[in-house]
Amino acid sequence: MSMRSLSSMLTLIALSGILTACAPSPPGERNSRDRNLIAAEEIQRSNSNDLHALVARHRPQWIRGRNSAAISLQPGEEVAVYFDRTRYGGPEALRGVPLDGVRSIRFFSGPDAQQRFGLDHRRGAIVVSFRPDG
């Protein structure tokens, strides 16, 4: 095998690896790198008693809000919690809510939450989505 052939083969192998890494996940398969999402599979594997325990165990920074030390907050300002599209309060609203019927839990950072829900979301928002049949 010539050096040119070897070089071409190595280039093809490298490009194949890059393309594979950039390819989207197959339908139904979640991207495990999304730290802003707790998908149904992770919820089902959890041995938590309620939503608050699940989030506190798996994504504790969501309850505090990311970069909360860098933001000057007013007393009482906290991460907002939504069940589907309805605001229910702060992280304490997650206490006592069973995991049954929960499809996913997503965190929106302060800037993303402000853009989506309004300026009173400086610490972010946690959105719990329920299955229609749950």
Buried (B, 14 or more C-beta within 10 A) or exposed (E): EEEEEEEEEEEEEEEEEEEEEEEEEEEEEBEEEEEBBBBBEBBEEBEBEBBBBBBBEBBEBBBBBBBBEEEEEEEEBBBBBBBEEEBBEBBEBBEEBEBEBBBBBBBBBBEBBBEEBEEEBBBBBBBBBBEEEE
